[in-house]
Amino acid sequence: MNFKKLTDHAKAAIDKRGGTESLKGDLAGLKEVARGKGTVKDKARAAADRLKQPGGRPGATGTGPAADAPPTARDLPPRG
């Protein structure tokens, strides 16, 4: 197995999502979804929606000041 190629591919994927800070935001967003209320199906949908945008928040670009801002109530998915 070519580990150099694997690490280069992983680095490119991380950079494409906005870097390590964006990954931390993704993780925080997924933790919120997992701890929230709702069925497993609802949580899976919410997690997929969160991962569509870098940084774990809808509308986040993964870079710049918006990526560092904490999520607001409007950014969170509805609980059900």
ABEGO torsion letter per residue (X at the ends): XBAAAAAAAAAAAAAAAGEAAAAAAAAAAAAAAAABBEBAAAAAAAAAAAAABBGGBBGBAGBEAAAABBBBAAABBBBX
